[in-house]
């Protein structure tokens, strides 16, 4: 891209106030991109865990009661789950354009195994993610009163390490929402945050619901207290990442899109001929008709009655009716020419 920075002097609306020329994106190296992504991972992981730790401490310190054997009550578990789940949702949504919003070495591993993240970047992101977890725990421990060991992930009485490993396995949601691009990619942070919230509800009572090595490692370092079973908070998430990546490869190998065709259409319908027509030259012009029909409602139905086309099929050589038919199919099936072009 061409540098359009103002040269008339310092300006508050320019990066670095216009004092330093903006770097030409065409001259940026892959390593520089990795470093920018690493900075995003550090900031995002820090904010995600910092707000999660603060919310966790608040929930425990203000809890009016406790559960059986002195463990957290179910109300406290909900507050803890909300703290981490909503914190992840907000931070991923804020920073996913910079680094992808991984904030988890296990998710990073899954992305590498599925080819969504280069191995070099995966290695580079590991260190800032781990450092961010330590920094988040350290800052939380000095900003609010209380023992940072309160937020450590521990097994509830009666829970074995083997059980804890299996409960700490989660990754598939991130793969399907972030790695696999679709019409809902732009709201992937919502799905990822809600999925994490659900897993927190299920796991906080039993294992602390780490699901993330750096989430467990940070408080353990700052609190200088490593449990003998700390390893489960590494093995579990990494095994979950590999299992999720394996299933991801499986469904991709067998073309999962064809098992449920039209899953990204507005109406859930699928018509190969219509998609081919949408991907043909002039599809942008046809898409304008499609948008008009989608907004027209009853007018679209009258158009279909006028053309006599049952489901918007486009007969060869009938351009006028073809455009109306495509517009109607857009109303019922919601096919966008750009998306159809990507699939073909």
N, C-alpha and C positions, 0 to 999 in steps of 0.2 A: 504494500500500500504506500501511496505517496504521502510524504510528510506535509501536513497542512498547518503545522504549528505557526502561530503568529510570531512575527519577527520584530514587532514594534516595541518590545520591552516586556518586563514582567507582567503577568496577568494571573489573577486568582483562578480563572477558569481553565488554566492549562496545567498539565502534570508538572510537578516540580516548579510551579508558578512561572513556567516559561523560562526559567534561568538556565536550564539544561535542555538542549535539543532532544525532541522525542526520537526514540530509536526507531529506525525503519524496520518494520516487521519482516521484510524480505531478507534482511541481513541477520536475523536472529537465528542462532544455532539451536540444535536439538538439546544440547546441554543446558543452555540458558532457559529453554522451556521447562526442562526438568527442575531447575532451581526455582523458577516461579511457582511451579506446581508444589514443590516441597514447602515453600513459604506458606502457600495456601493450606497445605495439610497441617502445618504446625499451628497456624492461627485457628483453623477450624477445629482441630482436635482439642486444642487448649480451651476454646470457648465452650465446646460441647461438654467436656468433662468438668470444667470449672463450674458452670451453672448446674450441671448434674450433681456434683459433690455438694454445692451449697444447698440445693434443694433437698438432697438426701439428709444432710445434717439437720436442717430445719425440721424436716418431717419427724426424725427420730427424737430430737430434743423437745419438741412440742407435743409429742404424742400423749394423749390423755390416758392411754392404757396400753398394755402389751398382750401378746398372745400366749399360748401355752409354752411353758418352760422359759418364760421371759423373752421370747423372740418377738419380732415385730408383729403387730396386729394386722388384720387384713386392710384396715383403713390406712395404716401407715404404709403398707405395701403399695397401695394405689397411688399415694402421694409420691413415693419414691419412683414408681414406674412413670408417672407423669413428668417428673423432673428430668429424667434421662430421655424419655421418648420425645417430648416437646423440644427439649434442648437440641437433640439430634436433628429433628425436623427443621428447626429454624436455621441452624448452622449449615446443614447440607444445602438448603435452599439458597442461603446467602453466598456460599463459596463454591458451589459445584461447577460454575463456569471457569473457575481458576484451576482447580485440581481434580475435579470429579466428585469431591465431597466424600472421600473414602473413610478417613478418620479411624481406620481399623486395620492393623496388619493382616488379619484374616481375610477381610474383604479385598484387600490389595492382592493377596495371594490368589484368591478366586478370579480376580480380574486378569491377573497375569496368565493363569492356566487356561483361561478362555480366550486369550489373545486380545482382550480389550485394553490392556495396559502393557507397554513394552517391559520386558524383564529388567532392563537397566533402570527404568523409572521406578519399578516396584522396589528394587533394592535401595534406591535413593530416598524413597518416601518412608522407609522403615524407621530410620533414625529420627527424623523430625516428629513422627507420630509418637515414638516412645518418649522422647524428651518432652513433648507437649503434655503427656500424661503425668510425668513427674512434676513439671512446672505447675500444672493445674492443681495438683494435690498440695504442693507447697504453698501456693498463693492462698488457696482456700483455708489452709490450716492457720494462716496468720491473719486473715481478714475477719474470720468469725471465731468466736470462742468454741471450745469443744475439742475432742480428740479426733484427729483425722482417721484414726483406726476404726472409727465408727462406720466409715464408708467402705471399709475393706470387704471384699467378697469372701464369705465363709460358708461352710456347709452347715445346714441345720442339724441338730441332733437326730441320729438315725439315718442320715444320708451318707452313703458310701462314696468314696472317690470315683469308683466305676460308674455309679449312677450320675454323679456330677458331670463326668465327661460327656455323656450322652445328652444331658440337659443343656450343655453349653454349646451345642452345635446349631448354628443358624447362619445362612448366607444366601439362600436361593432368591429371596425377595429382591435383594440388591442387584443380583444378576439380571433378573427378568425386567426390572424397572429401569436400571441405569445402563447396564451393558448392552441390552437388546433394545435398540432404538425403535420407537413406535410413536403413535399419535399421543400417547400419554407420558412420553419422556419428560416433558416440561413440568409435569406435576409429580415426577418420581420422588422428590423429597417428602411429599406427603405420605406416599405409600411406605417409604423406608422408615419414616418416623413412627407411623402407626404400627408397622410390623414390629419395630423395636419395643414400642410400648406394650404390645400384646405379649411379647416374649418376656418382658420385664415382669408383667403381672404373674405369668406362669412360673418364673424362675427366681424372683427376688427372695421369696421365703426359703427356698430349698438350697440355692447355691450363691445367692447374691446377684445372679443374672448378669455376669460380666459380659459374655459374648464377645469380648474384645480384650486381648492380652494387655494392651496399654492401660485399660481401665482398671485392671487388677494390679498391674505392676507399679503404677504411680503411687497409690496410697501405701503399698507395701514398702517401697523405697523410703518415702517420707516418714512413715510411721516406724521404720526399721523393725518390721515384723513380718516375716515370711512364714506362712503355715507350711507344714510338711507336705500338704497336698496342693501347694500353689501351682504345681505343674499342670493340673487339670484345666486351669484357665488359659493355658497355651495349647495343650493337646486338643481339647474340645473344640475351640473355635477353628483351629487349623484343619482338623478332621472334617468339621462341618463345611469349611470352604472347599475342600477337595471333593466331598460328596456332592455338594451343590454344583460344582464345576463339571463333575462326571455326568450328572443328570442333564445339565445344560447342553453338554456335547451330545448326549443321547437324543434329546428332543430336536436339536438342530440337525442331526444326522438324518433323522426320519422326517424332516420338513414339517415341523409341528404346525406351521401356518396352514397347511393343506388339511390337517385333521379338523380344524375349526375355521374354515374359510370365511373371510369377511369379518374377522374379529375386530378389525380396526375401522369398520364402516359404521356410519351413524345408525343405520337401520338393521345391521347384522345380516344383510343379504350378500350374495356373492354371484357374480355373473362374469365369466371369463371374457365373453365378447364385449361387454360393456367396459371392462378394464382395458382391453386392447384398444377399443375406440378412444378411451380417455387418454391413453398414452400416445395416440397418433398425433401428427402435426395438426395444429389448430385447436388443440385441447384447451388451451387457455381461453380461447374465445368461447368454446363450449362451456367451460366452467362458469363463465359469467351467466349463461343461461341457467346452469345448474343452481347457482346461488339465488337467482331470481325466483326459481321454482321452489327452492327451500323456504324462501321468505314469503312466497305467495300463498301457501296453504291451499285454500279451496280453489284459487285460480289455477294451481298446478293440476288439481284433479280435473277441472274443466278442460285444460289443455290436453290431458291424456284422452279424455272422451272425444275431443275433436280429432285427434290423430288416429284413433282406433288402435293404438299400440297397447298390448296387454300389460307388459311389465317394462315398457321403455326399451324394447329391443330395437336396434337401429338397422333397418333394411339398407342394403347396399344401393347406392345411387339415389337415395332420397335425402338430400342434404337438409331441407327444411324440416321434415319430420324427424330426421336423425337428431338434429339439435334439440328438438322438443323432447324426443325420447330420452336423450342423454340427460336433459335437465330433469325429467321425471325420475329417472333412475337415481340421480343425485339426491332427489327429495327422499326417496324410499331407502336407498342404499348408502347414500352419503359418500360416494367415492370422489376423491380429490385427484385431479389429473397428476399433480406432482407426486403424490404417494403411489398412484398406480404406475407411474413411470419408474419409480424406484423398485417396485416389485417385479416388473417385467424383465 
